[in-house]
């Protein structure tokens, strides 16, 4: 009998921010750079996996071997990710989609009047929670939880709500940064690993755990 071989899987990665326009030139967004998503894509490719990245607007370069789908809004990201997830084995939700969108998007630029501008915002759809609800028994979901306090508790709440198999807890210090400091938590709420280093190093370690914990191994005779 030969040595066990790891299955080569098709991994979907969401990455970067999204934009929610207020008018033709102004929008709500965040400072997510896409560096973590790019590092995860590279780490997955180095393990022989096929990678599709659904990315919001970023300046970072994704690996040439990855199939990159560019999107703008959270709804765009949800649609693109949903369409592709059905043909993937798992998803890593490293993106930071806007959680809110204006109730009304104006067709003309908002003019300054000297008066306060009040925005009426609605929650956007949760991309990873939607994929988690739809996942098949042979698919897996890894989420990210960026919190300012009660990091582990809130990450566990999100893990359960989004039907994740693993969740990565980090802080706002990760946004547009070269390095990262994360905790990886499993579906039982237990700490799997604390990882500190460059985003490339963190991504490599995360893919190690994903391979070990979620990607089944095949044996050949």
Backbone as CSV, one residue per row, in Angstrom:
resi,resn,N_x,N_y,N_z,CA_x,CA_y,CA_z,C_x,C_y,C_z
1,UNK,0.854,-1.199,0.000,0.000,0.000,0.000,0.884,1.241,0.000
2,UNK,0.557,2.209,-0.846,1.352,3.423,-0.933,0.982,4.391,0.173
3,UNK,1.767,5.457,0.335,1.498,6.453,1.346,0.223,7.223,1.029
4,UNK,-0.502,7.680,2.071,-1.703,8.490,1.827,-1.360,9.755,1.047
5,UNK,-2.250,10.127,0.161,-2.071,11.343,-0.627,-3.164,12.333,-0.281
6,UNK,-2.810,13.569,-0.092,-3.811,14.584,0.179,-4.599,14.889,-1.077
7,UNK,-5.894,15.024,-0.911,-6.729,15.414,-2.040,-6.380,16.814,-2.488
8,UNK,-6.348,17.023,-3.790,-6.167,18.357,-4.340,-7.547,18.943,-4.543
9,UNK,-7.821,20.056,-3.917,-9.172,20.596,-3.912,-9.249,21.922,-4.645
10,UNK,-10.492,22.309,-4.942,-10.766,23.620,-5.531,-11.242,24.512,-4.395
11,UNK,-10.440,25.507,-4.057,-10.719,26.378,-2.911,-11.127,27.766,-3.401
12,UNK,-12.238,28.229,-2.885,-12.728,29.584,-3.151,-12.258,30.492,-2.016
13,UNK,-11.701,31.645,-2.361,-11.244,32.613,-1.361,-11.894,33.956,-1.657
14,UNK,-12.574,34.531,-0.666,-13.063,35.898,-0.817,-12.019,36.826,-0.207
15,UNK,-11.825,37.997,-0.812,-10.702,38.839,-0.418,-11.014,40.311,-0.649
16,UNK,-10.366,41.152,0.153,-10.475,42.595,-0.053,-11.759,43.198,0.496
17,UNK,-11.934,44.506,0.288,-13.136,45.201,0.742,-14.213,45.182,-0.348
18,UNK,-15.366,45.694,-0.014,-16.364,46.025,-1.034,-16.714,47.503,-0.882
19,UNK,-17.411,48.038,-1.871,-17.825,49.440,-1.855,-19.337,49.519,-1.978
20,UNK,-19.928,50.402,-1.212,-21.364,50.672,-1.304,-21.522,52.153,-1.632
21,UNK,-21.971,52.427,-2.831,-22.023,53.806,-3.319,-23.188,54.582,-2.713
22,UNK,-22.890,55.856,-2.397,-23.918,56.800,-1.951,-24.465,57.597,-3.128
23,UNK,-23.558,57.925,-4.043,-23.893,58.640,-5.270,-22.858,58.206,-6.312
24,UNK,-22.806,58.802,-7.488,-21.885,58.302,-8.517,-20.403,58.362,-8.149
25,UNK,-20.011,59.150,-7.139,-18.582,59.299,-6.830,-18.210,58.954,-5.389
26,UNK,-19.151,58.881,-4.480,-18.857,58.622,-3.072,-19.349,57.238,-2.676
27,UNK,-18.563,56.618,-1.785,-18.962,55.284,-1.344,-18.458,55.008,0.069
28,UNK,-19.062,54.004,0.699,-18.622,53.494,1.999,-17.714,52.296,1.735
29,UNK,-16.596,52.224,2.454,-15.709,51.067,2.297,-14.873,50.925,3.560
30,UNK,-13.809,50.123,3.502,-12.860,50.012,4.606,-11.464,49.835,4.028
31,UNK,-10.476,49.729,4.901,-9.078,49.751,4.458,-8.505,48.366,4.180
32,UNK,-9.343,47.362,4.025,-8.844,46.026,3.712,-8.009,46.065,2.428
33,UNK,-6.820,45.464,2.476,-5.886,45.548,1.353,-5.935,44.346,0.416
34,UNK,-6.472,43.218,0.884,-6.437,41.991,0.101,-5.161,41.183,0.289
35,UNK,-4.231,41.663,1.143,-2.963,40.954,1.335,-3.166,39.558,1.937
36,UNK,-4.100,39.449,2.892,-4.338,38.144,3.502,-4.924,37.178,2.482
37,UNK,-5.855,37.651,1.676,-6.429,36.800,0.644,-5.397,36.354,-0.365
38,UNK,-4.508,37.275,-0.773,-3.458,36.933,-1.727,-2.498,35.917,-1.133
39,UNK,-2.165,36.070,0.148,-1.266,35.126,0.809,-1.911,33.753,0.950
40,UNK,-3.193,33.725,1.256,-3.907,32.449,1.343,-3.960,31.756,-0.017
41,UNK,-4.196,32.532,-1.074,-4.221,31.957,-2.418,-2.869,31.338,-2.756
42,UNK,-1.790,32.044,-2.442,-0.455,31.527,-2.728,-0.174,30.257,-1.928
43,UNK,-0.549,30.252,-0.657,-0.322,29.082,0.185,-1.110,27.876,-0.309
44,UNK,-2.338,28.106,-0.766,-3.153,27.005,-1.287,-2.575,26.459,-2.587
45,UNK,-2.135,27.345,-3.456,-1.533,26.919,-4.715,-0.253,26.125,-4.474
46,UNK,0.529,26.524,-3.502,1.771,25.814,-3.198,1.511,24.395,-2.718
47,UNK,0.299,24.143,-2.207,-0.074,22.802,-1.783,-0.766,22.016,-2.895
48,UNK,-0.807,22.602,-4.065,-1.357,21.890,-5.208,-2.840,22.065,-5.423
49,UNK,-3.470,22.937,-4.665,-4.903,23.148,-4.813,-5.197,24.114,-5.965
50,UNK,-6.385,24.011,-6.505,-6.883,24.978,-7.475,-7.542,26.109,-6.697
51,UNK,-7.351,27.355,-7.135,-7.835,28.496,-6.364,-8.628,29.454,-7.237
52,UNK,-9.801,29.837,-6.735,-10.574,30.934,-7.306,-10.699,32.020,-6.252
53,UNK,-10.362,33.250,-6.620,-10.461,34.384,-5.703,-11.568,35.315,-6.178
54,UNK,-12.507,35.623,-5.300,-13.508,36.654,-5.555,-13.084,37.866,-4.744
55,UNK,-12.673,38.921,-5.440,-12.037,40.051,-4.766,-12.737,41.366,-5.030
56,UNK,-12.858,42.153,-3.965,-13.261,43.532,-4.105,-12.103,44.363,-4.627
57,UNK,-12.290,45.684,-4.773,-11.253,46.548,-5.353,-9.990,46.612,-4.481
58,UNK,-8.872,46.151,-5.007,-7.585,46.169,-4.296,-6.473,46.528,-5.274
59,UNK,-5.309,46.877,-4.728,-4.137,47.115,-5.569,-3.147,45.963,-5.470
60,UNK,-3.378,45.032,-4.556,-2.490,43.893,-4.393,-2.570,42.986,-5.622
61,UNK,-1.487,42.291,-5.923,-1.469,41.331,-7.024,-1.740,39.932,-6.488
62,UNK,-2.688,39.248,-7.099,-2.956,37.858,-6.745,-2.060,36.943,-7.589
63,UNK,-1.810,35.724,-7.128,-0.969,34.818,-7.906,-1.531,34.605,-9.312
64,UNK,-0.647,34.534,-10.284,-1.075,34.378,-11.675,-1.839,33.078,-11.890
65,UNK,-1.552,32.063,-11.079,-2.202,30.761,-11.255,-3.636,30.735,-10.735
66,UNK,-4.015,31.744,-9.968,-5.372,31.791,-9.418,-6.336,32.401,-10.427
67,UNK,-7.571,31.923,-10.412,-8.634,32.533,-11.206,-9.251,33.641,-10.371
68,UNK,-9.122,34.884,-10.804,-9.573,36.030,-10.021,-10.837,36.624,-10.636
69,UNK,-11.848,36.797,-9.804,-13.117,37.397,-10.214,-13.248,38.729,-9.476
70,UNK,-13.277,39.821,-10.215,-13.356,41.149,-9.607,-14.812,41.551,-9.375
71,UNK,-15.079,42.086,-8.176,-16.414,42.571,-7.831,-16.279,43.932,-7.154
72,UNK,-17.402,44.601,-6.946,-17.379,45.914,-6.305,-18.206,45.911,-5.016
73,UNK,-19.481,45.602,-5.110,-20.358,45.692,-3.948,-20.448,44.357,-3.217
74,UNK,-21.031,44.404,-2.029,-21.236,43.171,-1.259,-22.181,42.230,-1.990
75,UNK,-23.233,42.769,-2.601,-24.134,41.922,-3.382,-23.408,41.271,-4.552
76,UNK,-22.496,42.033,-5.187,-21.686,41.450,-6.264,-20.857,40.292,-5.746
77,UNK,-20.239,40.483,-4.582,-19.394,39.434,-4.007,-20.227,38.208,-3.649
78,UNK,-21.401,38.435,-3.070,-22.275,37.318,-2.716,-22.679,36.533,-3.951
79,UNK,-23.060,37.232,-5.014,-23.500,36.551,-6.230,-22.357,35.758,-6.862
80,UNK,-21.186,36.401,-6.977,-20.052,35.728,-7.602,-19.596,34.532,-6.773
81,UNK,-19.555,34.688,-5.455,-19.124,33.596,-4.591,-20.143,32.454,-4.598
82,UNK,-21.425,32.786,-4.568,-22.470,31.754,-4.593,-22.430,30.960,-5.883
83,UNK,-22.235,31.659,-7.007,-22.189,30.980,-8.301,-21.033,29.993,-8.371
84,UNK,-19.908,30.318,-7.741,-18.703,29.497,-7.862,-18.556,28.476,-6.743
85,UNK,-19.192,28.722,-5.609,-19.033,27.818,-4.472,-19.564,26.424,-4.774
86,UNK,-20.587,26.341,-5.585,-21.160,25.034,-5.878,-20.177,24.107,-6.577
87,UNK,-19.176,24.670,-7.229,-18.167,23.865,-7.919,-16.845,23.808,-7.160
88,UNK,-16.857,24.264,-5.903,-15.646,24.250,-5.073,-15.820,23.280,-3.908
89,UNK,-14.700,22.884,-3.338,-14.729,21.990,-2.176,-14.855,22.758,-0.874
90,UNK,-14.351,23.977,-0.846,-14.412,24.773,0.374,-14.195,26.235,0.086
91,UNK,-14.458,27.061,1.095,-14.297,28.505,0.948,-13.587,29.065,2.174
92,UNK,-12.699,30.027,1.936,-12.057,30.781,3.006,-12.510,32.229,2.858
93,UNK,-13.229,32.725,3.851,-13.799,34.070,3.764,-12.890,35.118,4.376
94,UNK,-11.859,35.505,3.620,-10.902,36.504,4.113,-11.297,37.929,3.748
95,UNK,-12.353,38.106,2.992,-12.787,39.444,2.582,-13.375,40.216,3.763
96,UNK,-13.426,41.531,3.607,-14.072,42.402,4.590,-15.185,43.179,3.895
97,UNK,-16.281,42.498,3.559,-17.372,43.182,2.855,-18.022,44.249,3.734
98,UNK,-18.521,45.303,3.098,-19.291,46.316,3.833,-20.502,45.666,4.486
99,UNK,-20.717,45.982,5.751,-21.861,45.425,6.473,-23.129,46.241,6.256
100,UNK,-22.967,47.470,5.704,-24.121,48.353,5.514,-24.102,48.962,4.117
101,UNK,-25.283,49.283,3.646,-25.436,49.952,2.359,-26.508,51.032,2.500
102,UNK,-26.430,52.099,1.743,-27.459,53.138,1.842,-28.804,52.617,1.344
103,UNK,-29.853,53.057,2.002,-31.187,52.645,1.567,-31.448,53.114,0.131
104,UNK,-30.905,54.285,-0.205,-31.109,54.845,-1.537,-29.785,55.342,-2.082
105,UNK,-29.459,54.964,-3.327,-28.264,55.455,-4.003,-28.703,56.549,-4.965
106,UNK,-28.153,57.747,-4.784,-28.548,58.876,-5.624,-27.873,58.797,-6.993
107,UNK,-28.573,59.234,-8.001,-28.038,59.191,-9.364,-27.177,60.400,-9.693
108,UNK,-27.252,61.453,-8.871,-26.433,62.647,-9.066,-25.584,62.889,-7.828
109,UNK,-24.433,63.532,-8.016,-23.542,63.814,-6.901,-24.246,64.658,-5.850
110,UNK,-24.080,64.264,-4.573,-24.692,65.008,-3.481,-24.000,66.365,-3.350
111,UNK,-24.758,67.443,-3.417,-24.198,68.792,-3.324,-24.086,69.224,-1.860
112,UNK,-23.040,69.948,-1.550,-22.872,70.492,-0.201,-23.866,71.638,0.011
113,UNK,-24.550,71.604,1.158,-25.552,72.633,1.453,-25.242,73.386,2.741
114,UNK,-24.261,72.913,3.503,-23.980,73.508,4.808,-24.740,72.838,5.928
115,UNK,-25.687,71.980,5.599,-26.469,71.246,6.591,-25.887,69.849,6.796
116,UNK,-26.142,69.221,7.965,-25.684,67.848,8.185,-26.299,66.902,7.155
117,UNK,-25.537,65.900,6.782,-26.027,64.885,5.851,-26.336,63.626,6.646
118,UNK,-27.544,63.174,6.587,-27.960,61.985,7.323,-28.104,60.816,6.355
119,UNK,-27.482,59.707,6.734,-27.532,58.514,5.897,-28.448,57.476,6.538
120,UNK,-29.293,56.888,5.738,-30.164,55.805,6.180,-29.557,54.511,5.645
121,UNK,-28.993,53.706,6.538,-28.246,52.524,6.115,-28.994,51.245,6.458
122,UNK,-28.861,50.262,5.586,-29.425,48.928,5.784,-28.293,47.909,5.827
123,UNK,-28.492,46.827,6.557,-27.488,45.760,6.579,-27.408,45.088,5.215
124,UNK,-26.200,44.738,4.830,-26.015,43.949,3.615,-26.119,42.466,3.957
125,UNK,-26.208,41.639,2.933,-26.218,40.196,3.145,-24.852,39.742,3.643
126,UNK,-24.834,38.688,4.456,-23.582,38.134,4.971,-23.102,37.048,4.011
127,UNK,-21.996,37.297,3.336,-21.531,36.394,2.282,-21.211,35.012,2.836
128,UNK,-20.385,34.936,3.874,-19.959,33.633,4.383,-21.102,32.907,5.085
129,UNK,-21.958,33.631,5.793,-23.110,32.981,6.422,-24.019,32.364,5.376
130,UNK,-24.208,33.049,4.256,-25.046,32.512,3.178,-24.433,31.253,2.591
131,UNK,-23.123,31.268,2.343,-22.459,30.076,1.819,-22.492,28.945,2.840
132,UNK,-22.301,29.294,4.120,-22.327,28.276,5.162,-23.670,27.578,5.268
133,UNK,-24.748,28.334,5.076,-26.084,27.746,5.127,-26.327,26.801,3.953
134,UNK,-25.657,27.072,2.828,-25.904,26.297,1.611,-24.902,25.167,1.395
135,UNK,-23.882,25.081,2.244,-22.821,24.111,1.975,-23.346,22.678,2.026
136,UNK,-22.794,21.855,1.143,-23.112,20.434,1.141,-22.304,19.734,2.229
137,UNK,-22.636,18.482,2.489,-21.919,17.746,3.531,-20.462,17.505,3.151
138,UNK,-20.150,17.590,1.855,-18.768,17.382,1.423,-18.023,18.698,1.213
139,UNK,-18.591,19.806,1.665,-17.942,21.106,1.554,-17.604,21.642,2.946
140,UNK,-16.638,22.541,2.997,-16.236,23.149,4.266,-16.161,24.666,4.123
141,UNK,-16.251,25.349,5.271,-16.249,26.814,5.303,-15.323,27.285,6.421
142,UNK,-14.413,28.180,6.062,-13.535,28.827,7.043,-13.830,30.324,7.016
143,UNK,-14.194,30.882,8.154,-14.521,32.293,8.222,-13.432,33.101,8.912
144,UNK,-13.547,34.413,8.821,-12.691,35.347,9.541,-13.579,36.227,10.403
145,UNK,-13.108,36.539,11.609,-13.853,37.416,12.510,-12.918,38.504,13.003
146,UNK,-13.162,39.739,12.574,-12.361,40.875,13.014,-13.161,41.635,14.063
147,UNK,-12.640,41.676,15.275,-13.361,42.298,16.387,-12.435,43.230,17.160
148,UNK,-13.030,44.227,17.833,-12.250,45.164,18.644,-12.164,44.730,20.101
149,UNK,-13.104,43.876,20.560,-13.047,43.376,21.933,-13.767,42.030,22.016
150,UNK,-13.564,41.337,23.132,-14.139,39.989,23.316,-13.886,39.129,22.077
151,UNK,-12.636,39.149,21.619,-12.314,38.559,20.316,-12.741,37.101,20.186
152,UNK,-12.326,36.275,21.142,-12.610,34.850,20.998,-14.099,34.549,21.143
153,UNK,-14.742,35.186,22.120,-16.178,34.957,22.317,-16.968,35.334,21.068
154,UNK,-16.682,36.508,20.517,-17.425,36.962,19.345,-17.106,36.110,18.120
155,UNK,-15.866,35.638,18.044,-15.512,34.757,16.933,-16.299,33.459,17.007
156,UNK,-16.461,32.923,18.206,-17.210,31.672,18.367,-18.684,31.879,18.010
157,UNK,-19.226,33.030,18.405,-20.617,33.342,18.033,-20.763,33.378,16.516
158,UNK,-19.811,34.021,15.836,-19.858,34.092,14.377,-19.655,32.722,13.756
159,UNK,-18.776,31.933,14.328,-18.533,30.579,13.822,-19.836,29.783,13.774
160,UNK,-20.605,29.864,14.858,-21.862,29.121,14.922,-22.904,29.717,13.985
161,UNK,-23.010,31.039,13.974,-24.041,31.694,13.151,-23.791,31.502,11.663
162,UNK,-22.516,31.443,11.287,-22.172,31.348,9.873,-21.926,29.910,9.413
163,UNK,-22.141,28.945,10.327,-21.995,27.522,9.983,-20.581,27.217,9.488
164,UNK,-19.591,27.777,10.176,-18.198,27.565,9.785,-17.650,26.282,10.421
165,UNK,-16.676,25.710,9.767,-15.954,24.569,10.315,-14.736,25.024,11.109
166,UNK,-14.178,26.156,10.715,-13.097,26.823,11.441,-13.325,28.318,11.309
167,UNK,-12.814,29.100,12.280,-12.868,30.544,12.132,-11.551,31.145,12.616
168,UNK,-11.135,32.189,11.924,-9.888,32.888,12.233,-10.246,34.202,12.908
169,UNK,-9.777,34.391,14.134,-10.058,35.615,14.892,-8.868,36.555,14.787
170,UNK,-9.122,37.800,14.374,-8.060,38.811,14.366,-8.634,40.164,14.773
171,UNK,-7.808,41.208,14.699,-8.187,42.524,15.201,-8.009,43.567,14.100
172,UNK,-8.474,44.799,14.327,-8.281,45.844,13.313,-6.822,46.116,12.960
173,UNK,-5.896,45.692,13.812,-4.474,45.886,13.508,-4.067,45.138,12.241
174,UNK,-4.872,44.167,11.828,-4.556,43.384,10.632,-4.845,44.140,9.339
175,UNK,-5.678,45.168,9.416,-6.117,45.858,8.208,-4.967,46.598,7.548
176,UNK,-4.722,46.288,6.296,-3.679,46.932,5.489,-2.306,46.821,6.149
177,UNK,-2.086,45.743,6.901,-0.806,45.529,7.573,-0.034,44.414,6.881
178,UNK,1.274,44.414,7.082,2.127,43.361,6.515,2.058,42.103,7.370
179,UNK,1.965,42.298,8.695,1.951,41.166,9.622,0.549,40.941,10.170
180,UNK,0.393,39.789,10.836,-0.905,39.463,11.408,-0.705,38.637,12.667
181,UNK,-1.696,38.672,13.535,-1.718,37.897,14.771,-3.126,37.340,14.895
182,UNK,-3.291,36.022,14.733,-4.616,35.435,14.671,-4.731,34.249,15.617
183,UNK,-5.966,33.934,15.949,-6.295,32.682,16.627,-7.175,31.858,15.696
184,UNK,-6.892,30.578,15.591,-7.715,29.662,14.799,-8.548,28.830,15.761
185,UNK,-9.864,28.844,15.557,-10.813,28.191,16.461,-11.613,27.164,15.674
186,UNK,-11.803,25.977,16.268,-12.527,24.924,15.559,-14.025,24.975,15.854
187,UNK,-14.773,24.060,15.233,-16.232,24.082,15.316,-16.748,23.840,16.725
188,UNK,-15.911,23.279,17.598,-16.300,23.054,18.992,-16.010,24.260,19.869
189,UNK,-15.396,25.312,19.273,-15.051,26.500,20.030,-13.704,26.415,20.714
190,UNK,-12.933,25.367,20.391,-11.623,25.187,21.008,-10.542,25.884,20.190
191,UNK,-9.536,26.404,20.877,-8.414,27.054,20.215,-7.522,25.998,19.567
192,UNK,-7.324,26.122,18.270,-6.459,25.202,17.536,-5.024,25.699,17.526
193,UNK,-4.842,27.004,17.284,-3.491,27.542,17.177,-3.534,29.064,17.294
194,UNK,-2.484,29.635,17.824,-2.235,31.070,17.793,-1.062,31.301,16.858
195,UNK,-1.265,32.141,15.849,-0.263,32.303,14.797,0.125,33.770,14.696
196,UNK,1.421,34.041,14.748,1.951,35.398,14.649,3.037,35.407,13.586
197,UNK,2.996,36.392,12.701,4.035,36.498,11.688,3.568,37.330,10.518
198,UNK,4.323,37.270,9.434,3.887,37.934,8.215,2.612,37.269,7.726
199,UNK,1.871,37.967,6.876,0.636,37.370,6.374,0.916,36.120,5.550
200,UNK,2.078,36.070,4.893,2.456,34.854,4.165,2.682,33.703,5.133
201,UNK,3.340,33.971,6.259,3.577,32.931,7.253,2.278,32.481,7.905
202,UNK,1.412,33.441,8.219,0.118,33.101,8.819,-0.711,32.267,7.846
203,UNK,-0.738,32.676,6.585,-1.505,31.937,5.577,-0.989,30.513,5.432
204,UNK,0.327,30.343,5.425,0.907,29.009,5.286,0.481,28.115,6.437
205,UNK,0.492,28.670,7.649,0.096,27.872,8.811,-1.401,27.574,8.786
206,UNK,-2.206,28.531,8.381,-3.647,28.280,8.279,-3.950,27.190,7.273
207,UNK,-3.280,27.221,6.126,-3.510,26.172,5.123,-3.042,24.818,5.625
208,UNK,-2.001,24.814,6.444,-1.570,23.551,7.061,-2.708,22.961,7.884
209,UNK,-3.353,23.795,8.709,-4.447,23.295,9.545,-5.669,22.926,8.705
210,UNK,-5.974,23.705,7.686,-7.107,23.379,6.821,-6.878,22.042,6.138
211,UNK,-5.680,21.834,5.629,-5.345,20.541,5.032,-5.516,19.415,6.041
212,UNK,-5.019,19.646,7.247,-5.004,18.589,8.255,-6.383,18.298,8.822
213,UNK,-7.191,19.351,9.036,-8.459,19.186,9.737,-9.675,19.037,8.830
214,UNK,-9.629,19.623,7.626,-10.832,19.673,6.797,-10.717,18.915,5.478
215,UNK,-9.527,18.846,4.928,-9.376,18.201,3.627,-9.049,16.732,3.833
216,UNK,-9.954,15.885,3.419,-9.790,14.463,3.616,-8.607,13.925,2.812
217,UNK,-8.035,12.845,3.315,-6.931,12.206,2.626,-7.406,10.942,1.928
218,UNK,-6.843,10.722,0.766,-7.158,9.525,-0.008,-6.002,8.547,0.127
219,UNK,-6.314,7.270,0.050,-5.270,6.254,-0.002,-5.415,5.490,-1.295
220,UNK,-4.295,5.103,-1.854,-4.315,4.296,-3.077,-3.630,2.975,-2.818
221,UNK,-4.023,1.985,-3.515,-3.440,0.668,-3.331,-2.605,0.305,-4.521
